[in-house]
């Protein structure tokens, strides 16, 4: 192991590099899924290119619908495929429940993608 002195700071090898810093409003990078499995924490989209572009699930719908969706996540009861009631758990379900157009759903981001 090599020991570096303070005046060697510029020549020291780094463990990490090439940071990308960004700032974006939460609703633009939010997912319609929980951030954790046991609470209604707002989850984020996963693909770096979508995060940097602000291309989240709610980008077509806007902040108003993001706020309403997450305020009601897990509270509103919707019917499943078998006509049983379950808690609201997707933006697609929310749009149907509110009678809003499906075009507000950013389906490209909502689908799981394989790279």
JOWO-V173223 format. One record per backbone hydrogen bond with DSSP energy under -0.5 kcal/mol. CO is the residue of the C=O (numbers start at 1). NH is the residue of the N-H. Records with the same first field share a line. If there is no record, write none. Layout:
# JOWO-V173223
CO=NH ; NH
This chain:
# JOWO-V173223
2=4
5=8
6=9
8=11 ; 12
9=12
25=28 ; 29
26=29 ; 30
27=58
28=56
29=45
30=57
33=43
41=35
43=31
47=51
48=52
49=53
50=54 ; 55
51=54
54=56
56=59
57=106
58=62
62=66
63=67
64=68
65=69
66=70
67=71
68=72
69=72 ; 73
72=75 ; 76
76=88
78=86
80=83
84=80
86=78
88=74
90=94
91=95
92=96
93=97
94=98
95=99 ; 100
96=99
101=104
102=105
104=61 ; 106
105=107
106=109 ; 110
107=111
